[in-house]
Amino acid sequence: MSAIAYPVGNSLYLNITNRCTNECPFCIRNKSPKFNQQFALWLDKEPTADELITAIGDPTRYEQIVFCGYGEPTVRLEVIKEVSRQLKSQKSKLKSNVVIRIDTNGHGNLFWGRNILPELKGLIDKVSVSLNAQDAATYNRLCRPLQGERAYTAIIDFLKEAKKYLPDVEATVVDLPGVDKEKCRQIAAELGVQFRIRPYYEETYVK
């Protein structure tokens, strides 16, 4: 059975779609049918907001609730908004340190053809954006975006806009050959966002 919610450490990850706007050959979805060798993340069908809320249960058990999974979560923008809205409506039950986060490739505005960040204000506490390269040519080679040349510029613009509406924004890169991590760190600094290097695991993957 597909997992639509799976715990990793003190966080609960929500697996809401397998659709993605990238075709990254290094992605765990191309390496294993199971995440961390235990959670089957290939979905038979995309879960509804109500199914996700049921799967979350008591949110106070977690430090973070993260929209992630084997696909790009922002392609299901309305589900993100509805689940977050319901969680925020329970804020009297939420501990002050419960963070609602999105892990995204930063293509949301490009996918929807509009700036979606204002719609997430007050609903999302943190966004982690996969910058993954120091320039468009490297990004296109590593991530194979379906939108082609426009994708990298769209990520930079997404990070700029995210800062205006969300309290915690970070750019991340996977530690892969060809990625100039220090240049990426500089880009994040110039954008005024946090920066994190994600280790790459060939056989196993830990978020």
C-alpha positions in Angstrom: 0.0 0.0 0.0 1.2 3.5 -0.8 2.3 5.7 2.0 0.7 9.2 2.0 2.3 10.2 5.3 5.6 8.9 6.6 7.7 9.9 9.6 11.4 10.7 9.4 12.9 11.6 12.8 10.6 14.2 14.4 9.0 15.2 11.2 6.0 13.9 9.2 6.3 14.0 5.4 3.2 14.2 3.2 3.4 12.4 -0.1 0.8 14.1 -2.2 1.8 13.4 -5.9 4.2 11.5 -8.1 4.0 14.2 -10.8 7.1 16.2 -11.2 8.4 19.0 -13.5 11.9 17.7 -13.4 13.4 14.4 -14.6 16.5 14.3 -12.3 18.4 11.1 -12.9 19.9 11.3 -9.3 16.5 11.4 -7.7 15.6 8.6 -5.2 12.4 7.9 -7.1 14.7 6.6 -9.9 16.7 4.5 -7.5 14.2 2.7 -5.3 10.5 1.9 -5.1 10.7 2.6 -1.4 12.0 5.6 0.5 14.5 4.7 3.2 13.8 1.1 2.2 10.5 1.0 4.0 8.0 3.6 2.7 6.3 2.8 -0.6 5.9 6.3 -2.1 4.7 5.5 -5.6 1.0 6.4 -5.4 -1.9 4.4 -6.8 -3.9 7.7 -6.6 -3.3 11.1 -5.3 -4.7 11.6 -1.8 -7.4 14.2 -1.0 -6.9 16.9 1.6 -9.3 15.0 4.0 -7.3 11.8 3.6 -4.1 13.6 4.4 -5.6 15.2 7.5 -6.7 11.8 8.7 -3.2 10.4 8.0 -1.6 13.2 10.0 -3.7 12.5 13.1 -2.4 14.5 16.0 0.0 17.1 14.6 1.5 17.9 18.0 3.5 14.7 17.8 5.8 16.3 15.2 8.2 19.2 15.0 7.5 19.7 11.3 4.9 18.6 8.8 6.4 18.6 5.4 4.9 18.5 1.9 7.3 16.3 0.0 7.2 12.8 -1.4 8.2 11.4 -4.8 6.8 14.3 -6.8 6.7 18.1 -6.9 4.1 19.1 -4.3 3.2 22.6 -5.7 1.5 20.9 -8.7 -1.3 20.2 -6.1 -1.5 23.7 -4.8 -5.1 23.6 -3.6 -4.4 20.5 -1.5 -1.4 22.2 0.1 -3.6 25.2 0.9 -6.5 23.2 2.3 -4.4 20.9 4.5 -2.4 23.8 5.8 -5.5 25.8 6.4 -7.0 22.9 8.5 -3.8 22.5 10.4 -3.6 26.2 11.1 -7.2 26.1 12.3 -6.1 23.7 15.0 -3.3 26.1 16.1 -4.7 26.1 19.7 -3.6 22.4 19.7 -0.3 23.0 17.9 2.9 23.5 19.8 4.6 26.8 19.0 7.4 24.9 17.3 5.3 22.8 14.9 6.4 24.0 11.4 4.5 23.5 8.2 7.1 23.2 5.4 7.2 22.6 1.6 10.1 21.0 -0.1 9.9 22.2 -3.7 11.9 22.4 -6.9 10.8 26.1 -7.1 8.8 25.6 -10.4 5.4 26.5 -8.8 5.1 29.9 -10.4 6.2 28.6 -13.7 3.8 25.6 -13.5 0.8 27.7 -12.6 1.6 30.8 -14.7 1.2 33.1 -11.7 2.8 34.0 -8.4 1.5 31.4 -6.0 3.5 32.7 -3.0 0.9 35.2 -1.8 -1.6 32.3 -1.6 0.7 30.5 0.9 1.2 33.5 3.2 0.0 32.6 6.7 -0.3 28.9 5.8 3.3 27.8 5.2 6.0 28.5 7.8 9.1 27.4 5.8 9.9 26.6 2.2 13.0 24.6 1.1 13.8 25.2 -2.6 16.1 22.9 -4.6 18.4 25.3 -6.3 20.7 22.4 -7.2 23.1 24.3 -9.5 25.1 27.5 -9.9 23.8 28.3 -13.4 21.1 27.3 -15.9 23.4 25.1 -18.0 24.4 23.0 -15.0 20.8 22.9 -13.8 19.5 21.7 -17.1 22.1 19.0 -17.3 21.5 17.7 -13.8 17.7 18.1 -13.4 16.3 17.9 -17.0 13.4 20.3 -16.4 10.4 19.8 -18.5 10.1 23.6 -19.0 13.6 23.8 -20.4 15.7 27.0 -20.3 13.1 28.9 -18.3 13.3 26.7 -15.2 16.4 28.0 -13.6 15.4 31.7 -13.8 12.0 30.7 -12.5 13.7 29.2 -9.4 15.7 32.3 -8.7 12.5 34.4 -9.1 10.6 32.0 -6.8 13.2 32.4 -4.1 13.0 36.2 -4.4 9.2 36.1 -4.1 9.2 33.6 -1.3 11.1 36.0 0.9 8.3 38.5 0.7 5.6 36.1 1.9 7.1 33.3 4.0 9.0 33.7 7.2 11.7 31.0 6.6 13.2 30.4 3.1 16.2 28.3 2.2 17.9 27.3 -1.0 19.5 23.8 -1.1 21.8 21.8 -3.4 22.5 18.1 -3.6 26.2 17.3 -3.2 26.8 16.1 -6.7 29.9 16.4 -9.1 29.7 19.5 -11.2 27.8 21.5 -8.6 29.8 24.6 -7.4 28.5 24.6 -3.9 30.3 27.8 -2.9 28.9 29.7 -5.9 25.4 28.4 -4.9 26.1 29.6 -1.3 26.9 33.0 -2.8 23.7 33.1 -4.8 21.7 32.3 -1.7 23.5 35.0 0.2 22.8 37.5 -2.5 19.1 36.5 -2.5 19.1 36.9 1.3 17.9 33.3 2.0 19.4 30.4 4.0 21.6 27.8 2.3 21.9 24.0 2.9 23.9 21.3 1.2 22.0 18.0 1.1 24.2 14.8 1.0 23.6 12.4 -1.8 23.2 8.8 -1.0 23.6 6.3 -3.9 22.1 3.3 -2.2 19.9 4.8 0.5 18.4 8.2 1.1 17.8 10.1 4.3 15.9 13.4 4.3 
